[in-house]
Amino acid sequence: MRTAVVGIVLSLFLVPSLPGQVPAPTGDAIVPAGAKLELLFTRSLPLKGGLTEGPAVAFDGSVYFSDIPMSEGKGVIMRFDPKTAKTTVYQKDSHKSNGLEIDAKGRLVACEGADGGGRAVVRYDLKTGKRTVLADNYMGKRFNAPNDLVIDTKGRIYFSDPRYVGTEKRELDYMGVYRIDPDGSVHLITKEVETPNGMGLSPDEKTLYVVDHNPGTDNIIANKPEKKGAMKVYAFPLGADGKVSGPRKTLWDFGSENSADGMATDVQGNIYLAARSLKRPGVLVLNPEGKEIAFIPTGAPDQGSAKEPKGIPSNVAFGRGADASMLYITVDVSLYRIRLKVAGYQLPMGK
């Protein structure tokens, strides 16, 4: 399943075409002095538009991530091997996968979007490449476009179901957050998010984090939005039963700027958000109370007037083992990494 080499580690600073315009990271408690982003991969396949997304680190340290074209063409799932510094194609047809996660048994779980994609949550056996559909509907109605996910220690999969692109007819008249239980049952967790995107869990699994990124349309290709909606990050309290157990809290409000996309958490409970703000693109690090404690720029600031903004992040994931403090970041159509002071939280290996 793993074919030709398409990338080599390049020890380059981020956005080499914009020297001096990308600010240095902030937050001494999180980012070591002098730490810089390292470019690992840039798309070389003939895919048009779109972006890289959803990095997930397997038990052997390999980094799987989606490469999603816009409209035409099949997406792919890539695999970066830190031992060989090579990036290869893992799945030639990703069914327009977006967010990825590794479950406790070492299997790859993927959210598949619309625009010709699977519109489902699926699971791959990493050794054989076998794809199994876990869920593609709620109460008989097809999902809009599953986007991002997080898995708890009970094997429950929480995922967002927004709609940003696609010509497929919508069967659900809302965009919700769902949970798939190990028995295959699907549960609606909340509709109290306009356009749910990135997903995260606190290490104690008592808080579910959800990004609200509402561009004002359910088809950003075909429709020009008149007004953006909510651009916020919420914290929902969770009970042991996996249900929301109290009122949501707004952890961060991006205002008129684009919101975040994907996220990760560290062992201290801090939240790492891939902020797609054109004014300030980068990884925004918040403590559990919602206070900014670090920022890792991925592109030049104040790109609001740029025709083609550069350095806009989509998602993040921490490494494992000796690389537990390594943060992988998908940016534009590339993959980067930076070593931090704090280890990331990962779902532990199960039986």
N, C-alpha and C positions, 0 to 999 in steps of 0.2 A: 504493500500500500504506500510505501514511501519511495518516491521517485526522484527525478533529477534535482541536483543542487541548484538553488536559485538565489542564494544569498551567502555572503561571507561577512564575518564580523569586521567592522571597520571602526577603528578607534578614532572616531571623529567627534568633534563637539557638535552639539545640536544646531541645526540650521546653519551650515557653514557659509551659505550665501548671504547671511545677514550678520557678519562679524560685529561684535560689540553691541548689537541691538537687543540681545536676549539677556535680561538681568540675571544676576547671580541668585541662587536660592537663599531663602531666609529661614530662620528657625534653628538655632544652635543645638537645641535638645533633640532634634530629629535629623538634621542634615550635617554631616561632618564638614569641617572647614576644607574648602577647595574641591568638594565633590562636584563632578560634572556628569552630565548625561553621555552615555556611550551608544552610538548607533550600531545596531546589530543586523538589521535587515531593511531593505527598501524594495518594494514591489518591482519585479521584472517581468511577470507574466502579462500578456496583452489584455488586461482588464481595463475597462473604461470607468473613470470616476469612482465614487464610493470611498471606502476607507478600510483600514485595518481595525480590528475590534477584538474584545473579549479574551485577553490572555488568560490562560489557566496553566498552572504548573503541576505536572505529574509527579508521582513518587520518585521517579528516577531523575528529576530535575529538568526534564524536557518541558519546553514552553509551547503549548498549542495556542493558536490564535486564528481568528477568522480574517479573511480578506474578501471584502464585499464590493462587487461592482455595482454601479447605479444602473438600474433598468436592465439593459441587455447583458447577456452572458451569465454563466454559472459562477457562483462564488466558490471559494476553496477554503480548506482548513490547512494551515501550515504548521510545521513542527520545527522549532529551533532547538538544537542540541548544544548545550553549553560546553560539553566535553570535546566536540569536534569543531565547534564554531560554524556549523553548517545549518542552513535552513532548507527543508525539503517539503514537498507537497504530501500531506497525509491523506486528504480526501479531495479528489478531483471535482466532485460535485458536493458542495456543502449544504445544498438545499437552502441557500441564503442564510447560513448560520450567523448568529450575532454573538451574544454572550455565551461563554463556556465556563464550565466548572468541572473539577475532578471530585467524584464521590468517594466515600470511605473505602470502597472496594477497588479504587484506582481506575474506575471507568470514566469516560468523558461524557458529560451531559451538556447538551446544546439547545439553545433557543433558536428556532428557525423562523425567519420573518416572512413577509409577503413579497410582492413584486416577483412572482414566479417561484417563491420559496415554499417550504413545507408547512408553514403556519402551525408549528407543533413544537413540543418539547421532546427531545429524543436522547437516546443513550448509545454510545459506541463502546464496543469492546476494543481497547487500544491494540491488542495483539492481532485480532482477526479483522478488525475494521467493520464488523457487523453492526448495522444500525437498527435500533429498535425504537419504535414510536411509543412514548410513555403516555402522551395525551395530546389530542389535537382539537378538543372541543369542550365546551361547558354546557351541560344539560342539552346536548344535541346540536348546539350552535358552534360553528367553527371559530377558533380564536382569530383575533385581528391580525396580530403579528408578534408572537413572543419575542421579547427583546433581551432581557437580562435575568439572572437568577442567582440564588444563593441556597446552600444546602445545610441543614442542621444535623446534629449528631444522632437524631432519630431517623435520619434518612428522608426527611420531608423536604421537598423542593419548593421554594417560594420563587415566583417569577412574575414579571411585569408583562402586560399585553397592550401596548399602545398601537398606534398606526401612524407612520410617517410617510410611507410610500406604498405603491401597489394599486393595480387596477381591479383586483379581485373585489367582488361585492362583499361588503361587511354584513355579518349576520348578528353581531352584537352591537347594540346602540350605545355602548359605553366602553371605556377603557379601564380595565381593572387589574388588581393584583390577586394572584391565585396561589394555592398550595396543592401540590400533588403528594399524597401520602404513599408509603411503601406498598399499600394494597391496591394502588392505582386509582383511588378515588380522587376527584378534583373538587376543591373547595374555594369559593370566593372569599378572599380575606378582606378586601376593602375596595370601594369605589370612590373613596374620599381623596382621590388624586385625579387631576384633570387629564394628564398624559404621563402615566408612570413610565419610568425609564430605568436608571441604575438601581441595583438592589444590594443590600448589605445587612449583616447581622452583627450585633455586639458579641464579644467572646462568650458572655454568660447566656446568650440567646434570649435575653429578656427584652431586647429592643430590635425592631425591624426598621431599617433605614430605606427610604424610597425617594428617588429623585423625581421631581415633577418638572418636565421640560415640554411645555406646550407652545409650539410655534404658531398656533392659530389656524392650523389646517391639518387634515389627516392625509394629505398628499402634497408634500413639499415640492414635487416636480411639476404637477399639473396646476396647482392652485397657488395664487399669490395671497398670503395671509394679510388680512386687514389689520389685525391687532393680535399681538402675542398674549398668551394667557400666563398661567403661573410658571415661574422660574424659581423653584424652591427645593429645599431638601427637608424631608419630614422624618421624624422619629415616632414610631408607633410602639407602644408598650405591648409585649406579648405575654400571654399566659402559658403555662406548661402544656396546655392543649393545642398550642399553635394558633390561637385566635387572638385578635386585637382585644386587649383587656382594659383600655382606657382611651382618653382623648389623645389625638395626635399633637405633636409639638413641632413647630417650625424651627428647624435647627439652623438654617441659613436661607437668606432671601437674596437672589441675584438681581432683583429689581427688573430693570428694562434690558439687562444684559442676558445673553444666552445662559442657560443653567448648566449644571454638570451633566455628565453622561454616566459612565460606570464608576465603581468605587471598590475599595478594599478597607480592611481594618487591621490594626496591629494588636499585639498582645496586651497593650495598655488600654485598648478600647478606643484609640484615636481613629478618625475616619479620613481616608484619602480619596479625594474627589477629583475626577478628570474634568476640570472646569473648561467649558468650551467658550467662555467669554472672549470676545474679540478685543475687549479693552485690556484683559489680563488673562491670557491663556496659560494653563499650567495645572499642576496638581496642588489643590488646596487641601491643607491638613487641618482638621478641626479636632478639638478634644470632645469628649462625650457631652459637654455642656454647650457645644456649638461655638466655642471661641477659637479663632484662628491661631495656630501655634507654629505653622510653617507654610512655606509656599515654594514650589519648584517650578519655575517658568519653563515652558516648552516652546515658546514662540515670542516674537517681538510684541510689545504692548501696543495698544491703540491702533488696531488694524480695521477699525470700523469702516473705513473708506476703501479698503483694498478689494480688488475684484476677485482675487484668489488668495484668501488668508492662508498663512503658513504656520505650522507648529501648533495645530489645534488638536488636543488630546481627546481620546475617546474612552479609554479604559485603563485599568491598572490591576496588577496582581503581584503578590510577594512570592519569592522563591521558597525553597525548603532546605532543611538540614543546615549545612555550612553556609548556604546562601539565603537563609531565612530573612536576613535584613536587606536582600536585594529586591528593589522594586522595578518591575517590568512595566513599561508604558507603551501603549499603541498611540501613535501620533501620525496624523494624515494617512499615508500608506506605508508607514515604517514601524519598526519595533525598536525601542530603546531600553536601557536599564541604568539604574543609579544605586549605589550602595548607601544605605542609611545607618543610623545608630540604633534603631529599634527594630526588633524582629516582627515580621508580619504574623497575623493569626491565620492558621490553616486548619481546615477540617482534618482531624487526626485519622490515621489509617485504622480501619475497622477490620473485623473478621469476615 
